[in-house]
Amino acid sequence: MSTAWIAGGWLLAALTMAAAQTPKAGGAGKFTLSSPDLGEGKTIAAAQVFNGFGCSGGNVSPALSWSNPPAGTRSFALLVHDPDAPTGSGWWHWVVYNIPATTTSLPAGAGDPKKSLMPAGALQGRTDFGTSGYGGPCPPPGKPHRYYFRLYALNVEKLDVPADASPALIGFNVNFASLGKAELMGLYGR
C-alpha cells in the first residue's frame, strides 16, 4: 500500500468520525428562535412588560417560533432569565418545559395559564414572581437589563421534576438534557 493511500484512508476515517460527532439539525440550517414581538438586542415593547412592581405593561408573553431543532429532539423547554437583576442570581421570568417535540411555536399570550394556549403536556413552572406563567420585565430604575429567551431542545420527552420545582432545579435538568439551544435577547429599562 502506498503512503498516500494510507494517509487518505486515515483522513477519511477522521472526517467521518468528526461528522458523526457534530450535532445535526432536524432540518437544514441552524436551530433558531424568532418572534414578531421581540427583536434581537432591541427594546422590549410595553405589551410584554410586567404589570406591577411600579411597571404598567400588558404582561403578555411574546409570540415565539423556532426551526431546525437538533436531530433526536424529544421535547423543548423555554427559560426566560434576567441576569442583571440585583439578586445575585438574576430573575426567572418564564419557565416552560415538556413542550412536545412536534411544537414549532407558542402564540402571544401563551404565558397566561388562564388562557390555555400551551400545547398539550407543556408545563409552566414557578417564576421568581412566585407564580407559574409569564412575568414580563420590570427592572428597578437605572440601566436597561438583558432578558434572554432561551429555547432548549431536549433528549427527553419529559423532565422528571416535582410540580413545585424551583426555576434553578428545572434549569439544571434542562441543561443536563440539552441537545442545543436557540435564543433571543431583548432589553428593557426604566
C-alpha positions as CSV (number, residue, x, y, z in Angstrom):
1,M,0.0,0.0,0.0
2,S,1.2,3.5,-0.8
3,T,1.7,6.1,1.9
4,A,-0.7,8.4,0.1
5,W,-3.5,5.8,0.2
6,I,-2.9,5.1,4.0
7,A,-2.9,8.9,4.7
8,G,-6.0,9.4,2.6
9,G,-7.7,6.5,4.5
10,W,-6.8,8.0,7.9
11,L,-8.1,11.4,6.7
12,L,-11.4,9.9,5.5
13,A,-11.8,8.0,8.8
14,A,-11.1,11.2,10.8
15,L,-13.6,13.2,8.8
16,T,-16.2,10.5,9.1
17,M,-15.8,10.4,12.9
18,A,-15.9,14.2,13.2
19,A,-19.1,14.3,11.1
20,A,-20.7,11.6,13.3
21,Q,-19.9,13.7,16.4
22,T,-21.3,17.0,15.0
23,P,-24.9,17.7,16.1
24,K,-27.2,17.7,13.1
25,A,-30.3,19.9,12.8
26,G,-33.6,18.1,12.2
27,G,-33.8,20.1,9.0
28,A,-31.4,22.2,7.1
29,G,-29.8,25.1,8.9
30,K,-29.1,26.4,12.4
31,F,-31.5,25.9,15.3
32,T,-33.2,29.4,15.6
33,L,-35.8,31.2,17.7
34,S,-37.7,34.1,16.4
35,S,-40.5,36.4,17.4
36,P,-42.6,39.1,15.7
37,D,-42.8,40.7,19.2
38,L,-39.1,40.7,20.1
39,G,-36.1,42.0,18.1
40,E,-32.6,40.7,18.9
41,G,-31.0,43.3,21.1
42,K,-34.0,45.6,20.8
43,T,-36.1,47.2,23.5
44,I,-39.0,45.0,24.7
45,A,-42.4,46.6,24.0
46,A,-44.8,47.7,26.7
47,A,-47.2,44.9,25.7
48,Q,-44.6,42.4,27.1
49,V,-43.7,44.4,30.3
50,F,-44.9,43.3,33.7
51,N,-47.9,45.0,35.3
52,G,-46.9,45.6,38.9
53,F,-43.9,46.5,41.0
54,G,-44.2,50.0,39.6
55,C,-44.5,48.9,35.9
56,S,-47.7,49.2,33.9
57,G,-47.2,46.9,30.9
58,G,-49.5,44.4,29.3
59,N,-47.7,41.4,30.7
60,V,-48.4,39.4,27.5
61,S,-45.9,36.7,26.6
62,P,-44.5,37.3,23.1
63,A,-45.3,35.0,20.2
64,L,-42.3,32.7,19.6
65,S,-41.5,30.3,16.8
66,W,-38.5,28.1,16.1
67,S,-37.0,25.9,13.4
68,N,-34.3,23.4,12.7
69,P,-34.0,21.7,16.1
70,P,-31.2,19.2,16.5
71,A,-31.8,15.6,15.5
72,G,-33.0,13.5,18.4
73,T,-35.1,16.3,20.0
74,R,-37.8,14.7,22.1
75,S,-39.1,17.9,23.8
76,F,-38.4,21.6,24.3
77,A,-38.0,23.9,27.3
78,L,-38.2,27.7,27.3
79,L,-36.4,29.6,30.0
80,V,-36.5,33.4,30.3
81,H,-34.0,35.0,32.6
82,D,-32.7,38.4,33.5
83,P,-29.1,38.0,34.6
84,D,-28.9,41.7,35.6
85,A,-31.5,41.7,38.3
86,P,-29.9,42.8,41.6
87,T,-30.4,39.4,43.4
88,G,-27.0,37.7,43.0
89,S,-28.6,35.1,40.8
90,G,-30.7,37.0,38.3
91,W,-34.5,36.7,37.9
92,W,-36.5,34.0,36.2
93,H,-39.4,35.5,34.2
94,W,-40.8,32.4,32.5
95,V,-40.2,28.7,32.8
96,V,-41.9,26.3,30.4
97,Y,-41.0,22.6,29.9
98,N,-42.3,19.4,28.4
99,I,-43.2,21.2,25.2
100,P,-43.8,18.4,22.7
101,A,-41.1,17.9,20.0
102,T,-43.8,18.4,17.3
103,T,-44.4,22.0,18.5
104,T,-42.8,24.8,16.5
105,S,-44.4,27.9,18.1
106,L,-46.1,29.5,21.0
107,P,-48.8,32.2,20.4
108,A,-48.7,35.6,22.1
109,G,-50.3,35.3,25.5
110,A,-49.4,31.6,25.9
111,G,-47.7,32.5,29.2
112,D,-51.1,33.2,30.8
113,P,-52.2,29.9,32.4
114,K,-55.9,31.1,32.3
115,K,-55.9,31.3,28.5
116,S,-54.9,27.6,28.0
117,L,-52.8,28.3,24.9
118,M,-49.9,26.0,25.7
119,P,-49.6,22.7,23.7
120,A,-50.9,19.6,25.5
121,G,-48.4,18.3,28.0
122,A,-46.4,21.5,28.3
123,L,-46.0,22.8,31.9
124,Q,-45.3,26.3,33.2
125,G,-43.0,26.3,36.2
126,R,-42.8,28.7,39.1
127,T,-41.0,32.0,38.3
128,D,-39.3,34.4,40.7
129,F,-42.6,36.3,40.9
130,G,-43.7,33.2,42.9
131,T,-46.3,32.0,40.4
132,S,-46.3,30.0,37.2
133,G,-46.7,31.7,33.8
134,Y,-45.1,34.6,32.2
135,G,-43.9,37.6,34.2
136,G,-42.6,40.4,32.0
137,P,-39.6,42.8,32.5
138,C,-39.8,45.3,35.4
139,P,-36.3,46.2,36.5
140,P,-35.5,48.8,39.1
141,P,-34.8,52.3,37.6
142,G,-31.3,52.5,36.0
143,K,-29.6,51.0,33.1
144,P,-31.6,48.6,30.9
145,H,-31.5,44.9,31.8
146,R,-31.0,42.0,29.4
147,Y,-33.8,39.4,29.0
148,Y,-32.7,36.1,27.5
149,F,-35.4,33.9,25.9
150,R,-33.7,30.6,25.5
151,L,-35.3,27.6,23.9
152,Y,-33.6,24.3,24.6
153,A,-34.0,21.1,22.5
154,L,-34.0,18.2,24.9
155,N,-33.2,14.5,24.6
156,V,-36.0,13.5,27.0
157,E,-39.8,13.6,26.4
158,K,-40.5,14.9,29.9
159,L,-38.4,16.3,32.7
160,D,-38.6,14.4,35.9
161,V,-39.0,17.3,38.4
162,P,-41.5,17.9,41.2
163,A,-44.6,20.1,40.3
164,D,-43.3,22.9,42.6
165,A,-39.7,22.7,41.4
166,S,-37.7,25.9,41.6
167,P,-36.5,27.6,38.3
168,A,-32.9,26.6,39.3
169,L,-33.8,22.9,39.6
170,I,-35.7,23.0,36.3
171,G,-32.8,24.8,34.7
172,F,-30.3,22.2,36.0
173,N,-32.4,19.4,34.5
174,V,-32.9,21.3,31.2
175,N,-29.1,21.9,30.8
176,F,-28.4,18.2,31.6
177,A,-30.8,17.0,28.9
178,S,-30.0,19.7,26.3
179,L,-29.1,18.9,22.7
180,G,-28.8,22.5,21.8
181,K,-30.4,25.9,22.3
182,A,-31.6,28.9,20.4
183,E,-32.0,32.3,21.9
184,L,-33.2,35.9,21.6
185,M,-32.2,38.7,23.9
186,G,-34.3,41.8,24.5
187,L,-33.6,44.9,26.5
188,Y,-35.8,46.8,28.9
189,G,-35.1,49.7,31.3
190,R,-36.9,52.4,33.1
